Amino acid sequence: MSNTDQKFGLLFPGQGSQSVGMGRSFYEAYPHFVSLFSEMNSVTGRDVLEIMFKGPAEQLNDTVNTQPALFTHSMVSLEIFRRHNPTWSPAVVAGHSLGQLSATVASGALSILDGMKLVDARARLMTLAGEREPGGMAAILGLDIPTLEQVCKSAEEKDEVVIVANDNCPGQVVISGHKGAVDRACTLAKEAGAKRALPLAVSIAAHSPLMKSIQQDWNEMIDSLPFSDPVIPIVGNTTAVYLQNAEQVKQDLKAQMQSRVRWTESIQLITNHEVKQYFEIGNGNVLAGLVKRIDSEAVITSFGRVEDLNLLGTSE
């Protein structure tokens, strides 16, 4: 970014952005950040780094490993970004689903170590919920939200539910719920004009009522940690508004477990505050594609590898 006076936002990715080898270039190039990488192993009690760096992919894609891996990579990327740009101050931070926990740390509302504890708990609890009540998710392309909401309602039978879980960008929405209901919703969505309905390779129904069994444990975990008021403005996942204080941050994280991720509305809010420049902090560039479909004028730079330092125009 050539003009450091320009407003910019930091965005943090969630599940689906992981890949084997993630974070390794920073680990090898920055020995003073090795302890930050290794801290997650201590929190989880297993070798998350080995899975991040070497896989296999099936193990990395397991929710219990994916979430700590992505969070760790985002935190190290954030620290290196700050080290190279000590005078830059983001106008806003936001994260997609799991990425909201990374954004919470970046906002100053939670410490990195407590963030690690929260991510580990989230990964374990969501895995447990999936074991108790298996479900599924599917990406629906080319159908508007009101139509898809009606499709989901029509697909529900008996005790099987399905809801809109992620409003990722115009034309790309994820639904979540009982597998039977998700399958029926996919069929009905195609009949309603969806371009594609793609079941996702997951056994959990994130951001849906199927997470209800672990909600109380999740709430208690959040309440056990010390949150502060955000220093940097942060957008809530479930409300798509700026969260003003520690209590609002906590409530949004609690609600996220069973509620929709309003990513389209979140980026629209940021855009309305004249932010057009973003850095995607962590692995991959999934959010870049989504943001460009929400705001075609947005400029997004991915930052998660040593070679990405060349894109910042600064040096240590």
C-alpha positions, 0 to 999 in steps of 0.5 A: 500500500503506497499511501499509509494515510488511506483507510484500510481494514484487516480481514481474517479468514475462517474454515475453508481457507486452510491448506497443508504447509500454511504458515511454514514460511513465516516459521522458518524465516522468523525464529523469534515467532516460533514460540507463538506458533508453539504456544498453540500446541501447549493449549491444544495438547497436540502437535497442531504445527505438524499438521499445519506444515505436513498434513495430511490434508484429511487431518488438517481438514478435521474441524478440531485441527482446522480452527487452531491452525487457521487462528495460529497462522492469522495471529503470526501473520498479524504480528509480522504485519505489525512489525513491518508496519508499526505506524499503520493503524487499521480503520476496522477489523472483521473476520469470517466465522472462525476469523471473528476470533482473530479479529477480536484479538486484532481489535484489542478486545482479547489477548492472543493466549486467551484467543487460543484457549477460546479457539481450541474450545470452539473447535472441540465443542463444534466437533462434539456437537457434530458427533451428538447431532450430525448435520451438513452444509451446502453452498447455494449459488445464484439464488437471493436470500429471501427465496433461499429462506423460503426454500429452507422453510419448505425443506424442513420436515418433522424435527429436521431443520435447515437455515441460511448459515453464511451470507458470503456475497451476492450469489453465494450463500451457505445453508446448514442443518440436518443432512436430510433437510439440507439435501431437500433444500438443495433440490428445491433450490435448483427448482427455484433457479439456483445455478448450483447447489453443492454439498460441503465435505463437513459433518457439522452444521455450523451456525445452525440450531444443531449447535444448541447442545454445546451453546451453554458450554460455549457461553461459559467459556467466553464468560470465563475469559477477560475481554476488553473494549475494542481499541480498533473498530470491529464489525460483528458477524451476526449483527453486521454493526460496529461492536462498541464494548466488551459485552457486545463483542462477547454477545456476538461471539455467543450468538455466532454459534447458532446464527447467520454470518452476515458477511455481505452486510458487514463489508457493505457497512465497512464500504459505507465508511469509505474503506476500500483497501483491505489486507486478508491476514492469514492463509489464502485469499478466499475472502478476497474473492467474496469482498470483490463480489460485494464491492468491485472497487475494493483492493485486497492484498493477501498477507500470509507468506514471507513473499507477501512482505514484498507487497507492503512496500516497507521493510523491517 
